[in-house]
Amino acid sequence: MHRIAYAWTWLAPVLAVLLFLIALQVGLRPWLIAACVGGLIGAVLAAVHHAEVVAHRVGEPLGTLVLALAVTSIETALIVSLMVAGGPESATLPRDAMYAAVMIICTGVVGLCILLGGLAHREQDFRVEGAGAGLAAMIVMASLTLVLPVFTTSTPGGTYTTAQLFFVAVSSAVLWLIFVFVQTIRHRDYFLPASNPASLDAHAEPPSVRQAWASAVLLVISLVAVVALAKKLSPAIERAVESAHAPRAVVGIIIAAVVLLPETWAAANAARANRLQTSMNLAIGSALASIGLTVPLVVAASLAFDVPLVLGLDPKEMALLCVTFLVSAVTLGTGRTFVMQGAVHLVLFGAFLFLALVP
């Protein structure tokens, strides 16, 4: 029974890859769209399971870093490939993708985790030192990447010069690498539960090395399947958005939300299990990686393939980003959360979605 119960964890990603290959050959038929959506959901659930297995083996905070890095690396590869293939028409794609990822994580994921944790456990706590350092790095990276291009005078229209792009790419990469060093080596205890760091792994025997490696491989396969199916379903999503007369930017939000599903699910599960520290590690680490990994690769692709790159946000998005960082600073400044803070973040998330649909 145990083997049967967990057979779906390797069947789901394999079936998702097969569905993608079928869609690649025959195209997206109506019946195949529904099957691809089901395969995508199965791959997301499998990815969360295998990420938890790997996390249990390596321990915190390395475990959450595994999922954040895997998802963000594949997401970045998807953005770069779409950007190069789209040419000048995709000049704003990296900006929209990074902005959507930061807003979804900082308002939607964080708000959902705090709300679920507050409903189940009234109050929860986490380490302010780690969360505060991550938020500070995120504010600097997002400001350099998405805000300052609007105010620089060397080039017009929310763009950077080559020298400015190089500076922003190096700064983002260095900040992210320093954060990973602090999280995993220098101040690892800042990212462990404050009450009892050892309790996180006390509930069960860690998986064997063989099981952990198998889950690591299946995790990559699951995430590749998620991104591939999301990319394949994007034309159908675009048609649905156009038929609803919604702005084109909504397509990027939907794709970003789908790609971030594994992290969202894992973070929500951790919050319900009274492990809010794990949820915060996932959320902040993912938001930082979405900029720290994406910006250097996007800049390199822009310079190598001579593709224009517009990074500066419009005033509406800039205002929402600033409010999000202000509220996040208040939420992460105490180390304790309850349902009210979750509700505030989710209202911001609702405003982000509503104003994307009704600009």
Short mmCIF file of the C-alpha atoms (twelve columns), coordinates in Angstrom:
data_MODEL
# 
_entry.id   MODEL 
# 
loop_
_atom_site.group_PDB 
_atom_site.id 
_atom_site.type_symbol 
_atom_site.label_atom_id 
_atom_site.label_alt_id 
_atom_site.label_comp_id 
_atom_site.label_asym_id 
_atom_site.label_seq_id 
_atom_site.Cartn_x 
_atom_site.Cartn_y 
_atom_site.Cartn_z 
_atom_site.pdbx_PDB_model_num 
ATOM 1   C CA . MET A 1   0.000   0.000  0.000   1 
ATOM 2   C CA . HIS A 2   2.863   2.369  0.810   1 
ATOM 3   C CA . ARG A 3   4.373   1.919  -2.664  1 
ATOM 4   C CA . ILE A 4   0.987   2.312  -4.346  1 
ATOM 5   C CA . ALA A 5   0.249   5.454  -2.331  1 
ATOM 6   C CA . TYR A 6   3.428   7.119  -3.541  1 
ATOM 7   C CA . ALA A 7   3.414   5.782  -7.116  1 
ATOM 8   C CA . TRP A 8   1.657   8.971  -8.251  1 
ATOM 9   C CA . THR A 9   4.705   11.043 -7.258  1 
ATOM 10  C CA . TRP A 10  6.684   9.655  -10.201 1 
ATOM 11  C CA . LEU A 11  3.737   8.857  -12.468 1 
ATOM 12  C CA . ALA A 12  2.439   12.450 -12.394 1 
ATOM 13  C CA . PRO A 13  5.576   14.149 -13.808 1 
ATOM 14  C CA . VAL A 14  6.063   11.374 -16.390 1 
ATOM 15  C CA . LEU A 15  2.455   11.720 -17.582 1 
ATOM 16  C CA . ALA A 16  2.814   15.524 -17.654 1 
ATOM 17  C CA . VAL A 17  5.878   15.250 -19.907 1 
ATOM 18  C CA . LEU A 18  4.025   12.781 -22.164 1 
ATOM 19  C CA . LEU A 19  1.064   15.163 -22.431 1 
ATOM 20  C CA . PHE A 20  3.417   17.972 -23.401 1 
ATOM 21  C CA . LEU A 21  5.008   15.814 -26.115 1 
ATOM 22  C CA . ILE A 22  1.554   14.841 -27.442 1 
ATOM 23  C CA . ALA A 23  0.478   18.501 -27.501 1 
ATOM 24  C CA . LEU A 24  3.708   19.320 -29.318 1 
ATOM 25  C CA . GLN A 25  2.862   16.813 -32.051 1 
ATOM 26  C CA . VAL A 26  -0.915  17.194 -32.523 1 
ATOM 27  C CA . GLY A 27  -1.516  20.707 -31.223 1 
ATOM 28  C CA . LEU A 28  -3.823  21.885 -28.469 1 
ATOM 29  C CA . ARG A 29  -7.167  20.202 -29.102 1 
ATOM 30  C CA . PRO A 30  -10.053 21.043 -26.709 1 
ATOM 31  C CA . TRP A 31  -9.849  17.653 -24.991 1 
ATOM 32  C CA . LEU A 32  -6.074  17.933 -24.728 1 
ATOM 33  C CA . ILE A 33  -6.273  21.342 -23.038 1 
ATOM 34  C CA . ALA A 34  -8.217  19.817 -20.146 1 
ATOM 35  C CA . ALA A 35  -5.773  16.909 -19.944 1 
ATOM 36  C CA . CYS A 36  -2.787  19.299 -19.934 1 
ATOM 37  C CA . VAL A 37  -4.328  21.327 -17.121 1 
ATOM 38  C CA . GLY A 38  -4.773  18.121 -15.107 1 
ATOM 39  C CA . GLY A 39  -1.211  17.074 -15.885 1 
ATOM 40  C CA . LEU A 40  0.085   20.466 -14.831 1 
ATOM 41  C CA . ILE A 41  -1.693  20.244 -11.466 1 
ATOM 42  C CA . GLY A 42  -0.355  16.721 -10.932 1 
ATOM 43  C CA . ALA A 43  3.182   17.865 -11.731 1 
ATOM 44  C CA . VAL A 44  2.850   20.721 -9.235  1 
ATOM 45  C CA . LEU A 45  1.755   18.344 -6.460  1 
ATOM 46  C CA . ALA A 46  4.580   15.944 -7.323  1 
ATOM 47  C CA . ALA A 47  7.115   18.782 -7.291  1 
ATOM 48  C CA . VAL A 48  6.029   19.798 -3.794  1 
ATOM 49  C CA . HIS A 49  6.303   16.212 -2.555  1 
ATOM 50  C CA . HIS A 50  9.805   15.700 -3.950  1 
ATOM 51  C CA . ALA A 51  10.952  19.101 -2.688  1 
ATOM 52  C CA . GLU A 52  9.821   18.115 0.812   1 
ATOM 53  C CA . VAL A 53  11.734  14.823 0.565   1 
ATOM 54  C CA . VAL A 54  14.928  16.630 -0.470  1 
ATOM 55  C CA . ALA A 55  14.363  19.289 2.207   1 
ATOM 56  C CA . HIS A 56  13.960  16.615 4.886   1 
ATOM 57  C CA . ARG A 57  17.238  15.043 3.822   1 
ATOM 58  C CA . VAL A 58  19.383  18.199 3.660   1 
ATOM 59  C CA . GLY A 59  17.571  20.098 6.446   1 
ATOM 60  C CA . GLU A 60  16.657  23.760 6.718   1 
ATOM 61  C CA . PRO A 61  17.309  26.263 5.255   1 
ATOM 62  C CA . LEU A 62  18.944  24.318 2.404   1 
ATOM 63  C CA . GLY A 63  15.692  22.470 1.774   1 
ATOM 64  C CA . THR A 64  13.682  25.566 0.934   1 
ATOM 65  C CA . LEU A 65  16.572  26.871 -1.169  1 
ATOM 66  C CA . VAL A 66  16.395  23.737 -3.335  1 
ATOM 67  C CA . LEU A 67  12.806  24.380 -4.407  1 
ATOM 68  C CA . ALA A 68  13.291  28.145 -4.796  1 
ATOM 69  C CA . LEU A 69  16.386  27.682 -6.976  1 
ATOM 70  C CA . ALA A 70  14.840  24.946 -9.101  1 
ATOM 71  C CA . VAL A 71  11.658  26.880 -9.849  1 
ATOM 72  C CA . THR A 72  13.410  30.203 -10.447 1 
ATOM 73  C CA . SER A 73  16.100  28.716 -12.692 1 
ATOM 74  C CA . ILE A 74  13.520  27.132 -14.987 1 
ATOM 75  C CA . GLU A 75  11.349  30.270 -14.891 1 
ATOM 76  C CA . THR A 76  14.356  32.395 -15.861 1 
ATOM 77  C CA . ALA A 77  15.205  30.070 -18.730 1 
ATOM 78  C CA . LEU A 78  11.616  30.360 -19.946 1 
ATOM 79  C CA . ILE A 79  11.720  34.181 -19.778 1 
ATOM 80  C CA . VAL A 80  15.028  34.369 -21.663 1 
ATOM 81  C CA . SER A 81  13.836  31.971 -24.384 1 
ATOM 82  C CA . LEU A 82  10.578  33.900 -24.896 1 
ATOM 83  C CA . MET A 83  12.478  37.183 -24.864 1 
ATOM 84  C CA . VAL A 84  14.983  36.096 -27.535 1 
ATOM 85  C CA . ALA A 85  12.273  34.491 -29.679 1 
ATOM 86  C CA . GLY A 86  9.947   37.489 -29.398 1 
ATOM 87  C CA . GLY A 87  12.493  40.124 -30.430 1 
ATOM 88  C CA . PRO A 88  11.662  43.822 -29.938 1 
ATOM 89  C CA . GLU A 89  8.016   43.027 -29.107 1 
ATOM 90  C CA . SER A 90  9.140   41.273 -25.920 1 
ATOM 91  C CA . ALA A 91  11.096  44.262 -24.554 1 
ATOM 92  C CA . THR A 92  8.861   44.527 -21.470 1 
ATOM 93  C CA . LEU A 93  8.449   40.772 -20.862 1 
ATOM 94  C CA . PRO A 94  11.268  40.392 -18.269 1 
ATOM 95  C CA . ARG A 95  10.034  43.486 -16.406 1 
ATOM 96  C CA . ASP A 96  6.447   42.226 -16.299 1 
ATOM 97  C CA . ALA A 97  7.555   38.753 -15.227 1 
ATOM 98  C CA . MET A 98  9.787   40.004 -12.392 1 
ATOM 99  C CA . TYR A 99  7.170   42.468 -11.176 1 
ATOM 100 C CA . ALA A 100 4.443   39.803 -11.247 1 
ATOM 101 C CA . ALA A 101 6.663   37.316 -9.379  1 
ATOM 102 C CA . VAL A 102 7.533   39.820 -6.626  1 
ATOM 103 C CA . MET A 103 3.915   40.924 -6.200  1 
ATOM 104 C CA . ILE A 104 2.508   37.385 -6.213  1 
ATOM 105 C CA . ILE A 105 5.047   36.241 -3.627  1 
ATOM 106 C CA . CYS A 106 5.078   39.292 -1.338  1 
ATOM 107 C CA . THR A 107 1.296   39.793 -1.294  1 
ATOM 108 C CA . GLY A 108 -0.356  36.536 -2.384  1 
ATOM 109 C CA . VAL A 109 1.963   33.838 -1.019  1 
ATOM 110 C CA . VAL A 110 2.940   35.663 2.181   1 
ATOM 111 C CA . GLY A 111 -0.658  36.737 2.814   1 
ATOM 112 C CA . LEU A 112 -2.041  33.227 2.260   1 
ATOM 113 C CA . CYS A 113 0.564   31.648 4.556   1 
ATOM 114 C CA . ILE A 114 -0.024  34.140 7.361   1 
ATOM 115 C CA . LEU A 115 -3.805  33.851 7.067   1 
ATOM 116 C CA . LEU A 116 -3.814  30.023 7.033   1 
ATOM 117 C CA . GLY A 117 -1.316  29.889 9.889   1 
ATOM 118 C CA . GLY A 118 -3.289  32.432 11.910  1 
ATOM 119 C CA . LEU A 119 -6.577  30.575 11.433  1 
ATOM 120 C CA . ALA A 120 -5.003  27.269 12.464  1 
ATOM 121 C CA . HIS A 121 -2.671  28.422 15.261  1 
ATOM 122 C CA . ARG A 122 -3.808  31.968 16.224  1 
ATOM 123 C CA . GLU A 123 -0.228  33.336 16.274  1 
ATOM 124 C CA . GLN A 124 3.010   32.195 14.669  1 
ATOM 125 C CA . ASP A 125 6.594   33.389 14.862  1 
ATOM 126 C CA . PHE A 126 9.694   33.504 12.698  1 
ATOM 127 C CA . ARG A 127 13.212  34.925 12.878  1 
ATOM 128 C CA . VAL A 128 13.258  38.665 12.167  1 
ATOM 129 C CA . GLU A 129 16.994  38.659 11.420  1 
ATOM 130 C CA . GLY A 130 16.702  36.481 8.328   1 
ATOM 131 C CA . ALA A 131 13.414  37.883 7.034   1 
ATOM 132 C CA . GLY A 132 14.554  41.483 7.544   1 
ATOM 133 C CA . ALA A 133 17.835  40.953 5.716   1 
ATOM 134 C CA . GLY A 134 16.035  39.296 2.820   1 
ATOM 135 C CA . LEU A 135 13.458  42.076 2.572   1 
ATOM 136 C CA . ALA A 136 16.164  44.767 2.617   1 
ATOM 137 C CA . ALA A 137 18.005  43.043 -0.235  1 
ATOM 138 C CA . MET A 138 14.744  42.653 -2.151  1 
ATOM 139 C CA . ILE A 139 13.876  46.346 -1.839  1 
ATOM 140 C CA . VAL A 140 17.299  47.392 -3.143  1 
ATOM 141 C CA . MET A 141 17.271  44.893 -6.018  1 
ATOM 142 C CA . ALA A 142 13.716  45.748 -7.087  1 
ATOM 143 C CA . SER A 143 14.397  49.487 -6.870  1 
ATOM 144 C CA . LEU A 144 17.555  49.250 -8.981  1 
ATOM 145 C CA . THR A 145 15.848  47.023 -11.542 1 
ATOM 146 C CA . LEU A 146 12.249  48.224 -11.783 1 
ATOM 147 C CA . VAL A 147 12.083  51.768 -10.376 1 
ATOM 148 C CA . LEU A 148 15.289  53.706 -11.118 1 
ATOM 149 C CA . PRO A 149 15.176  53.195 -14.925 1 
ATOM 150 C CA . VAL A 150 12.198  55.574 -14.969 1 
ATOM 151 C CA . PHE A 151 14.270  58.362 -13.372 1 
ATOM 152 C CA . THR A 152 17.647  58.011 -15.077 1 
ATOM 153 C CA . THR A 153 18.351  60.590 -17.804 1 
ATOM 154 C CA . SER A 154 20.927  58.847 -20.006 1 
ATOM 155 C CA . THR A 155 18.254  56.947 -21.961 1 
ATOM 156 C CA . PRO A 156 14.480  57.524 -22.306 1 
ATOM 157 C CA . GLY A 157 11.452  55.338 -21.681 1 
ATOM 158 C CA . GLY A 158 12.397  53.290 -18.613 1 
ATOM 159 C CA . THR A 159 15.596  51.899 -20.147 1 
ATOM 160 C CA . TYR A 160 19.242  51.688 -19.047 1 
ATOM 161 C CA . THR A 161 22.490  52.250 -20.927 1 
ATOM 162 C CA . THR A 162 24.813  49.273 -21.394 1 
ATOM 163 C CA . ALA A 163 26.991  50.403 -18.480 1 
ATOM 164 C CA . GLN A 164 23.958  50.851 -16.244 1 
ATOM 165 C CA . LEU A 165 22.601  47.424 -17.224 1 
ATOM 166 C CA . PHE A 166 25.967  45.861 -16.352 1 
ATOM 167 C CA . PHE A 167 26.017  47.594 -12.964 1 
ATOM 168 C CA . VAL A 168 22.466  46.488 -12.101 1 
ATOM 169 C CA . ALA A 169 23.138  42.909 -13.231 1 
ATOM 170 C CA . VAL A 170 26.317  42.608 -11.156 1 
ATOM 171 C CA . SER A 171 24.744  44.301 -8.110  1 
ATOM 172 C CA . SER A 172 21.702  41.997 -8.194  1 
ATOM 173 C CA . ALA A 173 23.824  38.879 -8.595  1 
ATOM 174 C CA . VAL A 174 26.222  39.881 -5.797  1 
ATOM 175 C CA . LEU A 175 23.404  40.711 -3.366  1 
ATOM 176 C CA . TRP A 176 21.668  37.414 -4.086  1 
ATOM 177 C CA . LEU A 177 24.890  35.388 -3.681  1 
ATOM 178 C CA . ILE A 178 25.659  37.125 -0.371  1 
ATOM 179 C CA . PHE A 179 22.133  36.359 0.844   1 
ATOM 180 C CA . VAL A 180 22.538  32.666 -0.069  1 
ATOM 181 C CA . PHE A 181 25.908  32.595 1.741   1 
ATOM 182 C CA . VAL A 182 24.367  34.176 4.833   1 
ATOM 183 C CA . GLN A 183 21.334  31.868 4.687   1 
ATOM 184 C CA . THR A 184 23.243  28.621 4.281   1 
ATOM 185 C CA . ILE A 185 26.617  29.190 5.988   1 
ATOM 186 C CA . ARG A 186 27.414  32.405 7.837   1 
ATOM 187 C CA . HIS A 187 24.154  32.942 9.768   1 
ATOM 188 C CA . ARG A 188 22.217  29.751 9.097   1 
ATOM 189 C CA . ASP A 189 20.538  29.980 12.518  1 
ATOM 190 C CA . TYR A 190 18.736  33.172 11.411  1 
ATOM 191 C CA . PHE A 191 16.653  31.020 9.056   1 
ATOM 192 C CA . LEU A 192 15.778  28.251 11.501  1 
ATOM 193 C CA . PRO A 193 12.700  28.251 13.787  1 
ATOM 194 C CA . ALA A 194 13.407  30.397 16.838  1 
ATOM 195 C CA . SER A 195 11.627  28.099 19.300  1 
ATOM 196 C CA . ASN A 196 13.294  24.749 18.561  1 
ATOM 197 C CA . PRO A 197 15.429  24.483 15.431  1 
ATOM 198 C CA . ALA A 198 15.809  20.736 15.794  1 
ATOM 199 C CA . SER A 199 12.071  20.043 15.941  1 
ATOM 200 C CA . LEU A 200 11.610  20.510 12.220  1 
ATOM 201 C CA . ASP A 201 13.181  17.143 11.422  1 
ATOM 202 C CA . ALA A 202 12.179  15.278 14.537  1 
ATOM 203 C CA . HIS A 203 8.874   13.957 13.242  1 
ATOM 204 C CA . ALA A 204 10.298  11.217 10.989  1 
ATOM 205 C CA . GLU A 205 13.456  9.469  9.867   1 
ATOM 206 C CA . PRO A 206 15.227  11.348 7.066   1 
ATOM 207 C CA . PRO A 207 15.029  9.640  3.663   1 
ATOM 208 C CA . SER A 208 18.028  7.700  2.414   1 
ATOM 209 C CA . VAL A 209 20.574  9.224  0.057   1 
ATOM 210 C CA . ARG A 210 19.142  7.145  -2.788  1 
ATOM 211 C CA . GLN A 211 15.605  8.369  -2.095  1 
ATOM 212 C CA . ALA A 212 16.806  11.966 -1.877  1 
ATOM 213 C CA . TRP A 213 18.633  11.758 -5.222  1 
ATOM 214 C CA . ALA A 214 15.604  10.113 -6.858  1 
ATOM 215 C CA . SER A 215 13.384  12.900 -5.542  1 
ATOM 216 C CA . ALA A 216 15.870  15.547 -6.725  1 
ATOM 217 C CA . VAL A 217 15.724  14.148 -10.281 1 
ATOM 218 C CA . LEU A 218 11.932  13.839 -10.191 1 
ATOM 219 C CA . LEU A 219 11.712  17.381 -8.793  1 
ATOM 220 C CA . VAL A 220 13.556  18.742 -11.836 1 
ATOM 221 C CA . ILE A 221 11.373  16.671 -14.187 1 
ATOM 222 C CA . SER A 222 8.219   17.914 -12.448 1 
ATOM 223 C CA . LEU A 223 9.274   21.555 -12.666 1 
ATOM 224 C CA . VAL A 224 10.286  21.219 -16.317 1 
ATOM 225 C CA . ALA A 225 6.860   19.702 -16.995 1 
ATOM 226 C CA . VAL A 226 5.126   22.574 -15.182 1 
ATOM 227 C CA . VAL A 227 6.968   25.240 -17.176 1 
ATOM 228 C CA . ALA A 228 6.641   23.366 -20.478 1 
ATOM 229 C CA . LEU A 229 2.888   22.864 -20.070 1 
ATOM 230 C CA . ALA A 230 2.470   26.484 -18.942 1 
ATOM 231 C CA . LYS A 231 4.291   27.651 -22.068 1 
ATOM 232 C CA . LYS A 232 2.253   25.293 -24.277 1 
ATOM 233 C CA . LEU A 233 -1.018  26.452 -22.718 1 
ATOM 234 C CA . SER A 234 -0.097  30.142 -23.074 1 
ATOM 235 C CA . PRO A 235 -1.761  30.544 -26.535 1 
ATOM 236 C CA . ALA A 236 -5.020  29.205 -25.106 1 
ATOM 237 C CA . ILE A 237 -4.623  31.546 -22.152 1 
ATOM 238 C CA . GLU A 238 -3.960  34.474 -24.509 1 
ATOM 239 C CA . ARG A 239 -7.121  33.673 -26.493 1 
ATOM 240 C CA . ALA A 240 -9.140  33.522 -23.289 1 
ATOM 241 C CA . VAL A 241 -7.687  36.845 -22.125 1 
ATOM 242 C CA . GLU A 242 -8.424  38.476 -25.490 1 
ATOM 243 C CA . SER A 243 -11.985 37.153 -25.533 1 
ATOM 244 C CA . ALA A 244 -12.464 38.656 -22.077 1 
ATOM 245 C CA . HIS A 245 -11.057 41.983 -23.390 1 
ATOM 246 C CA . ALA A 246 -8.456  42.011 -20.606 1 
ATOM 247 C CA . PRO A 247 -5.015  43.697 -20.932 1 
ATOM 248 C CA . ARG A 248 -2.217  41.578 -22.399 1 
ATOM 249 C CA . ALA A 249 -0.202  41.898 -19.172 1 
ATOM 250 C CA . VAL A 250 -2.690  39.497 -17.566 1 
ATOM 251 C CA . VAL A 251 -1.138  36.657 -19.601 1 
ATOM 252 C CA . GLY A 252 2.206   37.184 -17.863 1 
ATOM 253 C CA . ILE A 253 0.523   37.184 -14.457 1 
ATOM 254 C CA . ILE A 254 -1.267  33.902 -15.179 1 
ATOM 255 C CA . ILE A 255 1.911   32.206 -16.405 1 
ATOM 256 C CA . ALA A 256 3.913   33.515 -13.419 1 
ATOM 257 C CA . ALA A 257 1.218   32.273 -11.038 1 
ATOM 258 C CA . VAL A 258 1.277   28.814 -12.633 1 
ATOM 259 C CA . VAL A 259 5.073   28.593 -12.462 1 
ATOM 260 C CA . LEU A 260 5.014   29.660 -8.787  1 
ATOM 261 C CA . LEU A 261 2.352   27.088 -7.843  1 
ATOM 262 C CA . PRO A 262 4.829   24.530 -6.409  1 
ATOM 263 C CA . GLU A 263 6.360   27.091 -4.051  1 
ATOM 264 C CA . THR A 264 2.951   28.460 -3.086  1 
ATOM 265 C CA . TRP A 265 1.632   25.007 -2.250  1 
ATOM 266 C CA . ALA A 266 4.734   24.071 -0.249  1 
ATOM 267 C CA . ALA A 267 4.693   27.367 1.673   1 
ATOM 268 C CA . ALA A 268 0.975   27.040 2.478   1 
ATOM 269 C CA . ASN A 269 1.467   23.460 3.705   1 
ATOM 270 C CA . ALA A 270 4.314   24.604 5.965   1 
ATOM 271 C CA . ALA A 271 2.192   27.419 7.433   1 
ATOM 272 C CA . ARG A 272 -0.688  25.047 8.198   1 
ATOM 273 C CA . ALA A 273 1.806   22.728 9.913   1 
ATOM 274 C CA . ASN A 274 2.921   25.633 12.153  1 
ATOM 275 C CA . ARG A 275 6.241   26.033 10.313  1 
ATOM 276 C CA . LEU A 276 5.938   29.657 9.268   1 
ATOM 277 C CA . GLN A 277 9.733   30.014 9.211   1 
ATOM 278 C CA . THR A 278 9.839   27.572 6.308   1 
ATOM 279 C CA . SER A 279 7.107   29.551 4.536   1 
ATOM 280 C CA . MET A 280 9.055   32.790 4.941   1 
ATOM 281 C CA . ASN A 281 12.279  31.162 3.750   1 
ATOM 282 C CA . LEU A 282 10.483  29.957 0.630   1 
ATOM 283 C CA . ALA A 283 8.741   33.258 -0.089  1 
ATOM 284 C CA . ILE A 284 11.659  35.629 0.485   1 
ATOM 285 C CA . GLY A 285 14.180  33.300 -1.122  1 
ATOM 286 C CA . SER A 286 11.997  32.916 -4.225  1 
ATOM 287 C CA . ALA A 287 11.409  36.657 -4.584  1 
ATOM 288 C CA . LEU A 288 15.137  37.359 -4.288  1 
ATOM 289 C CA . ALA A 289 16.034  34.625 -6.754  1 
ATOM 290 C CA . SER A 290 13.435  35.898 -9.228  1 
ATOM 291 C CA . ILE A 291 15.492  39.104 -9.495  1 
ATOM 292 C CA . GLY A 292 19.018  37.970 -8.607  1 
ATOM 293 C CA . LEU A 293 19.011  35.133 -11.139 1 
ATOM 294 C CA . THR A 294 16.818  36.702 -13.811 1 
ATOM 295 C CA . VAL A 295 18.448  40.124 -14.197 1 
ATOM 296 C CA . PRO A 296 22.012  38.965 -15.055 1 
ATOM 297 C CA . LEU A 297 20.756  36.400 -17.597 1 
ATOM 298 C CA . VAL A 298 18.242  38.793 -19.142 1 
ATOM 299 C CA . VAL A 299 20.881  41.523 -19.460 1 
ATOM 300 C CA . ALA A 300 23.329  39.051 -21.018 1 
ATOM 301 C CA . ALA A 301 20.673  37.891 -23.515 1 
ATOM 302 C CA . SER A 302 19.725  41.488 -24.327 1 
ATOM 303 C CA . LEU A 303 23.330  42.444 -25.091 1 
ATOM 304 C CA . ALA A 304 24.192  39.196 -26.899 1 
ATOM 305 C CA . PHE A 305 21.139  39.144 -29.197 1 
ATOM 306 C CA . ASP A 306 20.664  42.919 -29.436 1 
ATOM 307 C CA . VAL A 307 17.153  42.737 -27.976 1 
ATOM 308 C CA . PRO A 308 15.779  45.972 -26.439 1 
ATOM 309 C CA . LEU A 309 15.041  45.816 -22.723 1 
ATOM 310 C CA . VAL A 310 12.534  48.046 -20.918 1 
ATOM 311 C CA . LEU A 311 12.775  47.647 -17.133 1 
ATOM 312 C CA . GLY A 312 11.050  50.720 -15.678 1 
ATOM 313 C CA . LEU A 313 7.539   50.248 -14.303 1 
ATOM 314 C CA . ASP A 314 4.545   52.469 -15.004 1 
ATOM 315 C CA . PRO A 315 3.471   54.816 -12.144 1 
ATOM 316 C CA . LYS A 316 0.555   52.580 -11.055 1 
ATOM 317 C CA . GLU A 317 2.742   49.475 -10.714 1 
ATOM 318 C CA . MET A 318 5.475   51.517 -9.013  1 
ATOM 319 C CA . ALA A 319 3.017   52.786 -6.395  1 
ATOM 320 C CA . LEU A 320 1.739   49.257 -5.698  1 
ATOM 321 C CA . LEU A 321 5.306   47.970 -5.364  1 
ATOM 322 C CA . CYS A 322 6.192   50.710 -2.863  1 
ATOM 323 C CA . VAL A 323 3.066   50.047 -0.772  1 
ATOM 324 C CA . THR A 324 3.854   46.314 -0.828  1 
ATOM 325 C CA . PHE A 325 7.366   46.881 0.503   1 
ATOM 326 C CA . LEU A 326 6.080   49.261 3.186   1 
ATOM 327 C CA . VAL A 327 3.481   46.765 4.401   1 
ATOM 328 C CA . SER A 328 6.018   43.921 4.223   1 
ATOM 329 C CA . ALA A 329 8.425   45.905 6.405   1 
ATOM 330 C CA . VAL A 330 5.703   46.299 9.032   1 
ATOM 331 C CA . THR A 331 4.701   42.625 8.831   1 
ATOM 332 C CA . LEU A 332 8.236   41.259 8.964   1 
ATOM 333 C CA . GLY A 333 9.413   43.704 11.609  1 
ATOM 334 C CA . THR A 334 7.855   41.991 14.631  1 
ATOM 335 C CA . GLY A 335 8.579   38.307 14.116  1 
ATOM 336 C CA . ARG A 336 4.989   37.393 15.035  1 
ATOM 337 C CA . THR A 337 1.966   37.154 12.766  1 
ATOM 338 C CA . PHE A 338 -1.800  36.699 13.018  1 
ATOM 339 C CA . VAL A 339 -4.748  36.778 10.633  1 
ATOM 340 C CA . MET A 340 -4.972  40.584 10.298  1 
ATOM 341 C CA . GLN A 341 -1.565  40.825 8.642   1 
ATOM 342 C CA . GLY A 342 -2.473  38.047 6.242   1 
ATOM 343 C CA . ALA A 343 -5.713  39.825 5.339   1 
ATOM 344 C CA . VAL A 344 -3.828  43.071 4.588   1 
ATOM 345 C CA . HIS A 345 -1.409  41.307 2.242   1 
ATOM 346 C CA . LEU A 346 -4.243  39.499 0.465   1 
ATOM 347 C CA . VAL A 347 -6.134  42.775 -0.045  1 
ATOM 348 C CA . LEU A 348 -2.983  44.141 -1.719  1 
ATOM 349 C CA . PHE A 349 -2.842  41.000 -3.844  1 
ATOM 350 C CA . GLY A 350 -6.473  41.544 -4.820  1 
ATOM 351 C CA . ALA A 351 -5.680  45.147 -5.762  1 
ATOM 352 C CA . PHE A 352 -2.752  43.949 -7.884  1 
ATOM 353 C CA . LEU A 353 -4.993  41.507 -9.785  1 
ATOM 354 C CA . PHE A 354 -7.949  43.901 -10.094 1 
ATOM 355 C CA . LEU A 355 -5.854  46.802 -11.391 1 
ATOM 356 C CA . ALA A 356 -4.162  44.479 -13.871 1 
ATOM 357 C CA . LEU A 357 -7.607  43.600 -15.243 1 
ATOM 358 C CA . VAL A 358 -9.007  47.139 -14.936 1 
ATOM 359 C CA . PRO A 359 -6.010  49.446 -15.417 1 
# 
